[in-house]
Amino acid sequence: MADQPIGQLLDSLGVTACLDEGDLPVDALVLVKVVKTDGGVSFVKGASESPDWITSLGMLTAAIEIENSGYVNAAEEGE
């Protein structure tokens, strides 16, 4: 199995992100559920070029926290 770009795949799946004007995305961590030709299901992790393992782990941990309880930006909480 060879690495391949997945930008078009993410577009076709309707993946979106909530970004404000002027935001500058710098890293990405992607988890993809794959149905194999034999009917088996697996997960594949993809990432942008720059994150090291500790950054990827931190991003995954943050995603779990957001998914489980939501995320409130402390800077925006007082607005």
N, C-alpha and C positions, 0 to 999 in steps of 0.2 A: 504494500500500500504506500503510495507516494503522497507527500504533502501537496496540497493544491489551494489556490486562492478560493475564498468562499464568499466574497462580497456579493456576487450575483445570487448565490444561494440564499444568503440572508435577506436580500431584497425580495426574492420570490416567496420567502416564508412570511414576509410582512414584518420583519423585525424593525422596531423603531426605538428611539431613545429620546427622552425629554431633555433638550438642550436649550439654553437661553442664547440670545443673540450675543455673539462675541465669545462664547465658550470655546475652548480649545481642547478637544479630546486628544489625549496623549498615549493611552494604552487601552487595550481591549482584551477581554477574556471571554471566550465563547464556549458554551457547552451545547453540543448538538446530539439529539436523540436520533439514532440511525436504525432503520429496519433493514436487516441483511437479506440477501436473495433467498436464504434458506428459511426466512421468517423469524430468525432470532433478532433480538433487540440489543443494542449496545449504545454506549455514550462515547463521544469523541470530544476531547478538549482542544481548542485552538486558541492561539494568542497572537497578539501583535509581536513585532520583533524585539521590542525593548524590555518587557518585564522579566526580571529574574524570578526565581522560584518563590522568594519571600514576598515579592510584590503580588505575584499571582495568587499565593495563599491568602494574602490580605484582601485582595479583591474578591476572592471566593467567600471568605468569611464575612465581608461586608454585604455581599449579595444574599447570603443566608440570613443575616440580621434584618436586612430590608424586607426580604420575603416573609419572614416570620412575624415581624412587629412593625414594619413601616419605618420610615426614616424622616426625622425632622431636622432640618438645617438649623442649628442653634442661632446662626446669624439672622435667619429669617423669622425665627420664633417670636421675637419681640415686635415685629412689624404689624 
